[in-house]
Amino acid sequence: MKYLMMVAVDGDPDTSDAPEASVDDWFARVTERGQWVMGERLRPPGSATLVRVRNGETIVTDGPFAETKEWLAGFDILDCATLDDAIQVAAAHPMARGGRIELRAFWPFEEDADA
């Protein structure tokens, strides 16, 4: 199963004394296990462009849609056997402590909408 792992910055990081994990170590582990498909970091929210269509008109707005302390910093696509495996991969990412990570399973178009 493929999962989109959205890596976000938020204003409430972990404050435990646990040693900080290395993203390079995380990447080496998930690559070695064949669980990493692709990923990229994203530019800050100030460089975002919002595109909407309303009443047939395309509306383009610079900057993020909402003022928030949380923002999407990057993403990875994982290929994991189960959700539990994807959770373990996400929990080992350094941003799980410094921000937050959201996992979403891919939903193939062939799959029934009620599934």
Secondary structure, DSSP 8 states (H G I E B T S, - for coil): -EEEEEEEE-S------S----HHHHHHHHHHTT-EEEEEE---GGG-EEEEEETTEEEEEES-SS--S-EEEEEEEEE-SSHHHHHHHHHHSTHHHHEEEEEEE---TTS-TT-
